């Protein structure tokens, strides 16, 4: 159970990082487009997967 909590915490940090990148540089900046795409493609499916495990 501890590992799931750590994984959820890491995903929450990714959400915050994605929001910060989006607020500061946005999707138009070439330097942030790839990290934003990777974060947004990964974090929500991972949250759904972890929620399914713990349900």
Number of C-alpha atoms within 10 A of each C-alpha: 7 7 8 13 11 11 15 17 12 13 18 14 13 17 17 12 15 21 15 13 18 16 10 11 13 16 16 9 12 10 12 16 15 11 15 21 12 11 16 14 11 13 19 13 11 14 15 10 11 15 12 9 9 8 5
